[in-house]
Amino acid sequence: MDFLGNPYKLWCSDRVKDKRIVLSFTFADKLSYDKNEGFRTADISQPFLLLEELKESNSEMVEGNGDTLNQFFEVLEEWEATLTVIFNVN
């Protein structure tokens, strides 16, 4: 999936819709705002967290239980379905 490898490419699009897609797939939840402290740090989505772990571990395998990996692949399948509909990819 090209998006995971280079979300910046989609972010650079002139379409606001593309930027919203990047935000919704990159962050786990909507940005929260506190009137005294301003915007809070957003949680990164699971696929990007796993990619960061891969990068930091410098190994071909990431330790994790089956549930974590199953959740990861479920999210990837959802993203793929959503992006396929959005971009009419066959």
Jmol script that loads the backbone (N, CA, C; Angstrom):
load data "model"
ATOM      1  N   MET A   1       0.852  -1.171   0.000  1.00  0.00           N
ATOM      2  CA  MET A   1       0.000   0.000   0.000  1.00  0.00           C
ATOM      3  C   MET A   1       0.901   1.238   0.000  1.00  0.00           C
ATOM      4  N   ASP A   2       0.807   2.024  -1.026  1.00  0.00           N
ATOM      5  CA  ASP A   2       1.654   3.207  -1.168  1.00  0.00           C
ATOM      6  C   ASP A   2       1.441   4.227  -0.056  1.00  0.00           C
ATOM      7  N   PHE A   3       0.225   4.325   0.433  1.00  0.00           N
ATOM      8  CA  PHE A   3      -0.078   5.335   1.447  1.00  0.00           C
ATOM      9  C   PHE A   3       0.788   5.181   2.682  1.00  0.00           C
ATOM     10  N   LEU A   4       0.930   3.958   3.196  1.00  0.00           N
ATOM     11  CA  LEU A   4       1.734   3.741   4.398  1.00  0.00           C
ATOM     12  C   LEU A   4       3.190   4.099   4.163  1.00  0.00           C
ATOM     13  N   GLY A   5       3.685   3.800   2.986  1.00  0.00           N
ATOM     14  CA  GLY A   5       5.081   4.092   2.689  1.00  0.00           C
ATOM     15  C   GLY A   5       5.362   5.568   2.497  1.00  0.00           C
ATOM     16  N   ASN A   6       4.360   6.315   2.032  1.00  0.00           N
ATOM     17  CA  ASN A   6       4.588   7.725   1.761  1.00  0.00           C
ATOM     18  C   ASN A   6       3.290   8.538   1.888  1.00  0.00           C
ATOM     19  N   PRO A   7       2.789   8.716   3.125  1.00  0.00           N
ATOM     20  CA  PRO A   7       1.563   9.502   3.289  1.00  0.00           C
ATOM     21  C   PRO A   7       1.754  10.961   2.883  1.00  0.00           C
ATOM     22  N   TYR A   8       2.992  11.423   2.904  1.00  0.00           N
ATOM     23  CA  TYR A   8       3.275  12.811   2.537  1.00  0.00           C
ATOM     24  C   TYR A   8       2.881  13.087   1.087  1.00  0.00           C
ATOM     25  N   LYS A   9       3.022  12.087   0.231  1.00  0.00           N
ATOM     26  CA  LYS A   9       2.656  12.259  -1.180  1.00  0.00           C
ATOM     27  C   LYS A   9       1.169  12.612  -1.306  1.00  0.00           C
ATOM     28  N   LEU A  10       0.321  11.918  -0.558  1.00  0.00           N
ATOM     29  CA  LEU A  10      -1.108  12.222  -0.587  1.00  0.00           C
ATOM     30  C   LEU A  10      -1.382  13.556   0.099  1.00  0.00           C
ATOM     31  N   TRP A  11      -0.637  13.849   1.163  1.00  0.00           N
ATOM     32  CA  TRP A  11      -0.789  15.113   1.891  1.00  0.00           C
ATOM     33  C   TRP A  11      -0.500  16.304   0.973  1.00  0.00           C
ATOM     34  N   CYS A  12       0.425  16.168   0.044  1.00  0.00           N
ATOM     35  CA  CYS A  12       0.814  17.257  -0.860  1.00  0.00           C
ATOM     36  C   CYS A  12      -0.223  17.518  -1.951  1.00  0.00           C
ATOM     37  N   SER A  13      -1.232  16.695  -2.019  1.00  0.00           N
ATOM     38  CA  SER A  13      -2.288  16.879  -3.002  1.00  0.00           C
ATOM     39  C   SER A  13      -2.962  18.234  -2.793  1.00  0.00           C
ATOM     40  N   ASP A  14      -3.494  18.792  -3.841  1.00  0.00           N
ATOM     41  CA  ASP A  14      -4.218  20.056  -3.752  1.00  0.00           C
ATOM     42  C   ASP A  14      -5.629  19.878  -3.183  1.00  0.00           C
ATOM     43  N   ARG A  15      -6.080  18.638  -3.108  1.00  0.00           N
ATOM     44  CA  ARG A  15      -7.448  18.365  -2.654  1.00  0.00           C
ATOM     45  C   ARG A  15      -7.522  18.294  -1.130  1.00  0.00           C
ATOM     46  N   VAL A  16      -8.432  19.042  -0.543  1.00  0.00           N
ATOM     47  CA  VAL A  16      -8.643  19.025   0.906  1.00  0.00           C
ATOM     48  C   VAL A  16      -9.086  17.630   1.342  1.00  0.00           C
ATOM     49  N   LYS A  17      -9.865  16.966   0.511  1.00  0.00           N
ATOM     50  CA  LYS A  17     -10.338  15.613   0.812  1.00  0.00           C
ATOM     51  C   LYS A  17      -9.155  14.669   1.057  1.00  0.00           C
ATOM     52  N   ASP A  18      -8.105  14.788   0.257  1.00  0.00           N
ATOM     53  CA  ASP A  18      -6.921  13.943   0.425  1.00  0.00           C
ATOM     54  C   ASP A  18      -6.234  14.220   1.756  1.00  0.00           C
ATOM     55  N   LYS A  19      -6.153  15.477   2.128  1.00  0.00           N
ATOM     56  CA  LYS A  19      -5.528  15.839   3.411  1.00  0.00           C
ATOM     57  C   LYS A  19      -6.334  15.271   4.582  1.00  0.00           C
ATOM     58  N   ARG A  20      -7.649  15.293   4.474  1.00  0.00           N
ATOM     59  CA  ARG A  20      -8.496  14.725   5.530  1.00  0.00           C
ATOM     60  C   ARG A  20      -8.297  13.218   5.638  1.00  0.00           C
ATOM     61  N   ILE A  21      -8.111  12.567   4.491  1.00  0.00           N
ATOM     62  CA  ILE A  21      -7.849  11.126   4.495  1.00  0.00           C
ATOM     63  C   ILE A  21      -6.556  10.832   5.240  1.00  0.00           C
ATOM     64  N   VAL A  22      -5.521  11.606   4.947  1.00  0.00           N
ATOM     65  CA  VAL A  22      -4.235  11.409   5.621  1.00  0.00           C
ATOM     66  C   VAL A  22      -4.405  11.565   7.126  1.00  0.00           C
ATOM     67  N   LEU A  23      -5.087  12.612   7.550  1.00  0.00           N
ATOM     68  CA  LEU A  23      -5.287  12.841   8.984  1.00  0.00           C
ATOM     69  C   LEU A  23      -6.078  11.712   9.634  1.00  0.00           C
ATOM     70  N   SER A  24      -7.136  11.270   8.968  1.00  0.00           N
ATOM     71  CA  SER A  24      -7.984  10.241   9.578  1.00  0.00           C
ATOM     72  C   SER A  24      -7.281   8.899   9.666  1.00  0.00           C
ATOM     73  N   PHE A  25      -6.382   8.596   8.724  1.00  0.00           N
ATOM     74  CA  PHE A  25      -5.657   7.326   8.764  1.00  0.00           C
ATOM     75  C   PHE A  25      -4.411   7.394   9.635  1.00  0.00           C
ATOM     76  N   THR A  26      -3.845   8.564   9.817  1.00  0.00           N
ATOM     77  CA  THR A  26      -2.599   8.697  10.573  1.00  0.00           C
ATOM     78  C   THR A  26      -2.843   8.739  12.072  1.00  0.00           C
ATOM     79  N   PHE A  27      -3.908   9.390  12.483  1.00  0.00           N
ATOM     80  CA  PHE A  27      -4.174   9.552  13.910  1.00  0.00           C
ATOM     81  C   PHE A  27      -5.317   8.648  14.350  1.00  0.00           C
ATOM     82  N   ALA A  28      -5.179   8.081  15.553  1.00  0.00           N
ATOM     83  CA  ALA A  28      -6.168   7.133  16.068  1.00  0.00           C
ATOM     84  C   ALA A  28      -7.496   7.810  16.397  1.00  0.00           C
ATOM     85  N   ASP A  29      -7.460   9.033  16.848  1.00  0.00           N
ATOM     86  CA  ASP A  29      -8.664   9.771  17.236  1.00  0.00           C
ATOM     87  C   ASP A  29      -8.581  11.196  16.710  1.00  0.00           C
ATOM     88  N   LYS A  30      -9.668  11.924  16.869  1.00  0.00           N
ATOM     89  CA  LYS A  30      -9.659  13.341  16.507  1.00  0.00           C
ATOM     90  C   LYS A  30      -8.748  14.099  17.465  1.00  0.00           C
ATOM     91  N   LEU A  31      -8.238  15.223  17.002  1.00  0.00           N
ATOM     92  CA  LEU A  31      -7.404  16.051  17.867  1.00  0.00           C
ATOM     93  C   LEU A  31      -8.244  16.589  19.016  1.00  0.00           C
ATOM     94  N   SER A  32      -7.687  16.521  20.209  1.00  0.00           N
ATOM     95  CA  SER A  32      -8.414  17.076  21.352  1.00  0.00           C
ATOM     96  C   SER A  32      -7.857  18.460  21.678  1.00  0.00           C
ATOM     97  N   TYR A  33      -8.728  19.284  22.199  1.00  0.00           N
ATOM     98  CA  TYR A  33      -8.359  20.666  22.498  1.00  0.00           C
ATOM     99  C   TYR A  33      -8.758  20.991  23.927  1.00  0.00           C
ATOM    100  N   ASP A  34      -7.831  21.575  24.658  1.00  0.00           N
ATOM    101  CA  ASP A  34      -8.079  22.033  26.026  1.00  0.00           C
ATOM    102  C   ASP A  34      -8.005  23.553  26.002  1.00  0.00           C
ATOM    103  N   LYS A  35      -9.023  24.227  26.523  1.00  0.00           N
ATOM    104  CA  LYS A  35      -9.052  25.692  26.424  1.00  0.00           C
ATOM    105  C   LYS A  35      -7.895  26.355  27.154  1.00  0.00           C
ATOM    106  N   ASN A  36      -7.312  25.693  28.152  1.00  0.00           N
ATOM    107  CA  ASN A  36      -6.172  26.257  28.881  1.00  0.00           C
ATOM    108  C   ASN A  36      -4.817  25.866  28.282  1.00  0.00           C
ATOM    109  N   GLU A  37      -4.753  24.680  27.707  1.00  0.00           N
ATOM    110  CA  GLU A  37      -3.469  24.175  27.209  1.00  0.00           C
ATOM    111  C   GLU A  37      -3.386  24.096  25.692  1.00  0.00           C
ATOM    112  N   GLY A  38      -4.492  24.305  25.007  1.00  0.00           N
ATOM    113  CA  GLY A  38      -4.485  24.237  23.552  1.00  0.00           C
ATOM    114  C   GLY A  38      -4.637  22.806  23.059  1.00  0.00           C
ATOM    115  N   PHE A  39      -4.146  22.550  21.847  1.00  0.00           N
ATOM    116  CA  PHE A  39      -4.264  21.220  21.263  1.00  0.00           C
ATOM    117  C   PHE A  39      -3.391  20.233  22.015  1.00  0.00           C
ATOM    118  N   ARG A  40      -3.899  19.031  22.175  1.00  0.00           N
ATOM    119  CA  ARG A  40      -3.190  17.958  22.852  1.00  0.00           C
ATOM    120  C   ARG A  40      -2.518  17.071  21.806  1.00  0.00           C
ATOM    121  N   THR A  41      -1.508  16.354  22.216  1.00  0.00           N
ATOM    122  CA  THR A  41      -0.814  15.446  21.311  1.00  0.00           C
ATOM    123  C   THR A  41      -1.751  14.303  20.931  1.00  0.00           C
ATOM    124  N   ALA A  42      -1.883  14.067  19.648  1.00  0.00           N
ATOM    125  CA  ALA A  42      -2.781  13.018  19.159  1.00  0.00           C
ATOM    126  C   ALA A  42      -2.087  11.659  19.191  1.00  0.00           C
ATOM    127  N   ASP A  43      -2.887  10.614  19.363  1.00  0.00           N
ATOM    128  CA  ASP A  43      -2.362   9.253  19.307  1.00  0.00           C
ATOM    129  C   ASP A  43      -2.226   8.833  17.849  1.00  0.00           C
ATOM    130  N   ILE A  44      -1.103   8.205  17.541  1.00  0.00           N
ATOM    131  CA  ILE A  44      -0.835   7.719  16.186  1.00  0.00           C
ATOM    132  C   ILE A  44      -1.567   6.395  15.988  1.00  0.00           C
ATOM    133  N   SER A  45      -2.041   6.141  14.771  1.00  0.00           N
ATOM    134  CA  SER A  45      -2.766   4.905  14.495  1.00  0.00           C
ATOM    135  C   SER A  45      -1.836   3.694  14.571  1.00  0.00           C
ATOM    136  N   GLN A  46      -2.431   2.541  14.807  1.00  0.00           N
ATOM    137  CA  GLN A  46      -1.680   1.313  15.034  1.00  0.00           C
ATOM    138  C   GLN A  46      -0.717   0.947  13.899  1.00  0.00           C
ATOM    139  N   PRO A  47      -1.121   1.015  12.634  1.00  0.00           N
ATOM    140  CA  PRO A  47      -0.166   0.660  11.579  1.00  0.00           C
ATOM    141  C   PRO A  47       1.091   1.527  11.583  1.00  0.00           C
ATOM    142  N   PHE A  48       0.944   2.814  11.849  1.00  0.00           N
ATOM    143  CA  PHE A  48       2.120   3.682  11.882  1.00  0.00           C
ATOM    144  C   PHE A  48       2.982   3.405  13.107  1.00  0.00           C
ATOM    145  N   LEU A  49       2.361   3.038  14.221  1.00  0.00           N
ATOM    146  CA  LEU A  49       3.136   2.662  15.410  1.00  0.00           C
ATOM    147  C   LEU A  49       3.960   1.412  15.136  1.00  0.00           C
ATOM    148  N   LEU A  50       3.362   0.441  14.453  1.00  0.00           N
ATOM    149  CA  LEU A  50       4.086  -0.785  14.130  1.00  0.00           C
ATOM    150  C   LEU A  50       5.222  -0.505  13.152  1.00  0.00           C
ATOM    151  N   LEU A  51       4.979   0.351  12.179  1.00  0.00           N
ATOM    152  CA  LEU A  51       6.047   0.711  11.243  1.00  0.00           C
ATOM    153  C   LEU A  51       7.203   1.395  11.963  1.00  0.00           C
ATOM    154  N   GLU A  52       6.893   2.247  12.933  1.00  0.00           N
ATOM    155  CA  GLU A  52       7.941   2.909  13.713  1.00  0.00           C
ATOM    156  C   GLU A  52       8.727   1.887  14.523  1.00  0.00           C
ATOM    157  N   GLU A  53       8.018   0.916  15.078  1.00  0.00           N
ATOM    158  CA  GLU A  53       8.693  -0.139  15.841  1.00  0.00           C
ATOM    159  C   GLU A  53       9.622  -0.947  14.937  1.00  0.00           C
ATOM    160  N   LEU A  54       9.171  -1.240  13.734  1.00  0.00           N
ATOM    161  CA  LEU A  54      10.022  -1.944  12.766  1.00  0.00           C
ATOM    162  C   LEU A  54      11.281  -1.140  12.466  1.00  0.00           C
ATOM    163  N   LYS A  55      11.096   0.133  12.253  1.00  0.00           N
ATOM    164  CA  LYS A  55      12.217   1.017  11.932  1.00  0.00           C
ATOM    165  C   LYS A  55      13.225   1.058  13.076  1.00  0.00           C
ATOM    166  N   GLU A  56      12.725   1.173  14.304  1.00  0.00           N
ATOM    167  CA  GLU A  56      13.604   1.281  15.465  1.00  0.00           C
ATOM    168  C   GLU A  56      14.271  -0.035  15.825  1.00  0.00           C
ATOM    169  N   SER A  57      13.630  -1.153  15.527  1.00  0.00           N
ATOM    170  CA  SER A  57      14.173  -2.446  15.937  1.00  0.00           C
ATOM    171  C   SER A  57      15.293  -2.929  15.024  1.00  0.00           C
ATOM    172  N   ASN A  58      15.346  -2.402  13.794  1.00  0.00           N
ATOM    173  CA  ASN A  58      16.349  -2.845  12.822  1.00  0.00           C
ATOM    174  C   ASN A  58      16.349  -4.352  12.646  1.00  0.00           C
ATOM    175  N   SER A  59      15.181  -4.952  12.713  1.00  0.00           N
ATOM    176  CA  SER A  59      15.084  -6.389  12.495  1.00  0.00           C
ATOM    177  C   SER A  59      13.966  -6.666  11.514  1.00  0.00           C
ATOM    178  N   GLU A  60      13.964  -7.904  11.012  1.00  0.00           N
ATOM    179  CA  GLU A  60      12.935  -8.267  10.053  1.00  0.00           C
ATOM    180  C   GLU A  60      11.649  -8.701  10.744  1.00  0.00           C
ATOM    181  N   MET A  61      11.727  -9.020  12.024  1.00  0.00           N
ATOM    182  CA  MET A  61      10.563  -9.496  12.758  1.00  0.00           C
ATOM    183  C   MET A  61      10.261  -8.554  13.914  1.00  0.00           C
ATOM    184  N   VAL A  62       9.007  -8.330  14.147  1.00  0.00           N
ATOM    185  CA  VAL A  62       8.581  -7.536  15.290  1.00  0.00           C
ATOM    186  C   VAL A  62       7.924  -8.489  16.272  1.00  0.00           C
ATOM    187  N   GLU A  63       8.377  -8.436  17.524  1.00  0.00           N
ATOM    188  CA  GLU A  63       7.756  -9.284  18.525  1.00  0.00           C
ATOM    189  C   GLU A  63       6.377  -8.733  18.837  1.00  0.00           C
ATOM    190  N   GLY A  64       5.441  -9.618  18.922  1.00  0.00           N
ATOM    191  CA  GLY A  64       4.087  -9.207  19.254  1.00  0.00           C
ATOM    192  C   GLY A  64       3.195 -10.416  19.288  1.00  0.00           C
ATOM    193  N   ASN A  65       2.137 -10.317  20.018  1.00  0.00           N
ATOM    194  CA  ASN A  65       1.245 -11.464  20.062  1.00  0.00           C
ATOM    195  C   ASN A  65       0.363 -11.470  18.828  1.00  0.00           C
ATOM    196  N   GLY A  66      -0.289 -12.585  18.598  1.00  0.00           N
ATOM    197  CA  GLY A  66      -1.126 -12.734  17.416  1.00  0.00           C
ATOM    198  C   GLY A  66      -2.262 -11.738  17.363  1.00  0.00           C
ATOM    199  N   ASP A  67      -2.807 -11.386  18.532  1.00  0.00           N
ATOM    200  CA  ASP A  67      -3.913 -10.428  18.562  1.00  0.00           C
ATOM    201  C   ASP A  67      -3.492  -9.075  18.014  1.00  0.00           C
ATOM    202  N   THR A  68      -2.305  -8.621  18.392  1.00  0.00           N
ATOM    203  CA  THR A  68      -1.809  -7.332  17.914  1.00  0.00           C
ATOM    204  C   THR A  68      -1.645  -7.346  16.402  1.00  0.00           C
ATOM    205  N   LEU A  69      -1.035  -8.396  15.892  1.00  0.00           N
ATOM    206  CA  LEU A  69      -0.837  -8.488  14.446  1.00  0.00           C
ATOM    207  C   LEU A  69      -2.167  -8.638  13.715  1.00  0.00           C
ATOM    208  N   ASN A  70      -3.087  -9.396  14.282  1.00  0.00           N
ATOM    209  CA  ASN A  70      -4.405  -9.528  13.657  1.00  0.00           C
ATOM    210  C   ASN A  70      -5.115  -8.184  13.591  1.00  0.00           C
ATOM    211  N   GLN A  71      -5.045  -7.406  14.653  1.00  0.00           N
ATOM    212  CA  GLN A  71      -5.652  -6.075  14.658  1.00  0.00           C
ATOM    213  C   GLN A  71      -5.002  -5.192  13.604  1.00  0.00           C
ATOM    214  N   PHE A  72      -3.684  -5.285  13.505  1.00  0.00           N
ATOM    215  CA  PHE A  72      -2.942  -4.507  12.515  1.00  0.00           C
ATOM    216  C   PHE A  72      -3.438  -4.824  11.108  1.00  0.00           C
ATOM    217  N   PHE A  73      -3.551  -6.127  10.788  1.00  0.00           N
ATOM    218  CA  PHE A  73      -3.978  -6.511   9.452  1.00  0.00           C
ATOM    219  C   PHE A  73      -5.446  -6.163   9.198  1.00  0.00           C
ATOM    220  N   GLU A  74      -6.275  -6.210  10.219  1.00  0.00           N
ATOM    221  CA  GLU A  74      -7.669  -5.796  10.065  1.00  0.00           C
ATOM    222  C   GLU A  74      -7.755  -4.313   9.711  1.00  0.00           C
ATOM    223  N   VAL A  75      -6.961  -3.498  10.387  1.00  0.00           N
ATOM    224  CA  VAL A  75      -6.948  -2.059  10.094  1.00  0.00           C
ATOM    225  C   VAL A  75      -6.447  -1.818   8.675  1.00  0.00           C
ATOM    226  N   LEU A  76      -5.401  -2.523   8.276  1.00  0.00           N
ATOM    227  CA  LEU A  76      -4.889  -2.366   6.912  1.00  0.00           C
ATOM    228  C   LEU A  76      -5.949  -2.738   5.876  1.00  0.00           C
ATOM    229  N   GLU A  77      -6.688  -3.806   6.122  1.00  0.00           N
ATOM    230  CA  GLU A  77      -7.747  -4.200   5.190  1.00  0.00           C
ATOM    231  C   GLU A  77      -8.839  -3.136   5.112  1.00  0.00           C
ATOM    232  N   GLU A  78      -9.196  -2.548   6.250  1.00  0.00           N
ATOM    233  CA  GLU A  78     -10.191  -1.471   6.252  1.00  0.00           C
ATOM    234  C   GLU A  78      -9.687  -0.271   5.463  1.00  0.00           C
ATOM    235  N   TRP A  79      -8.423   0.088   5.677  1.00  0.00           N
ATOM    236  CA  TRP A  79      -7.843   1.224   4.950  1.00  0.00           C
ATOM    237  C   TRP A  79      -7.839   0.948   3.456  1.00  0.00           C
ATOM    238  N   GLU A  80      -7.433  -0.259   3.095  1.00  0.00           N
ATOM    239  CA  GLU A  80      -7.374  -0.601   1.679  1.00  0.00           C
ATOM    240  C   GLU A  80      -8.757  -0.492   1.044  1.00  0.00           C
ATOM    241  N   ALA A  81      -9.781  -0.993   1.734  1.00  0.00           N
ATOM    242  CA  ALA A  81     -11.145  -0.907   1.214  1.00  0.00           C
ATOM    243  C   ALA A  81     -11.586   0.545   1.073  1.00  0.00           C
ATOM    244  N   THR A  82     -11.292   1.355   2.066  1.00  0.00           N
ATOM    245  CA  THR A  82     -11.670   2.769   2.025  1.00  0.00           C
ATOM    246  C   THR A  82     -10.955   3.500   0.896  1.00  0.00           C
ATOM    247  N   LEU A  83      -9.655   3.293   0.788  1.00  0.00           N
ATOM    248  CA  LEU A  83      -8.894   3.962  -0.272  1.00  0.00           C
ATOM    249  C   LEU A  83      -9.325   3.488  -1.652  1.00  0.00           C
ATOM    250  N   THR A  84      -9.676   2.212  -1.771  1.00  0.00           N
ATOM    251  CA  THR A  84     -10.143   1.686  -3.046  1.00  0.00           C
ATOM    252  C   THR A  84     -11.422   2.393  -3.474  1.00  0.00           C
ATOM    253  N   VAL A  85     -12.335   2.590  -2.542  1.00  0.00           N
ATOM    254  CA  VAL A  85     -13.586   3.291  -2.850  1.00  0.00           C
ATOM    255  C   VAL A  85     -13.308   4.748  -3.200  1.00  0.00           C
ATOM    256  N   ILE A  86     -12.460   5.395  -2.416  1.00  0.00           N
ATOM    257  CA  ILE A  86     -12.180   6.816  -2.626  1.00  0.00           C
ATOM    258  C   ILE A  86     -11.524   7.068  -3.973  1.00  0.00           C
ATOM    259  N   PHE A  87     -10.561   6.223  -4.317  1.00  0.00           N
ATOM    260  CA  PHE A  87      -9.791   6.460  -5.539  1.00  0.00           C
ATOM    261  C   PHE A  87     -10.216   5.565  -6.691  1.00  0.00           C
ATOM    262  N   ASN A  88     -11.285   4.790  -6.508  1.00  0.00           N
ATOM    263  CA  ASN A  88     -11.794   3.896  -7.550  1.00  0.00           C
ATOM    264  C   ASN A  88     -10.704   3.015  -8.132  1.00  0.00           C
ATOM    265  N   VAL A  89      -9.899   2.429  -7.241  1.00  0.00           N
ATOM    266  CA  VAL A  89      -8.820   1.541  -7.664  1.00  0.00           C
ATOM    267  C   VAL A  89      -9.383   0.143  -7.802  1.00  0.00           C
ATOM    268  N   ASN A  90      -9.027  -0.537  -8.875  1.00  0.00           N
ATOM    269  CA  ASN A  90      -9.483  -1.922  -9.070  1.00  0.00           C
ATOM    270  C   ASN A  90      -8.364  -2.885  -8.831  1.00  0.00           C
TER     271      ASN A  90
END
end "model"
wireframe off; spacefill off
backbone 0.3
color backbone group
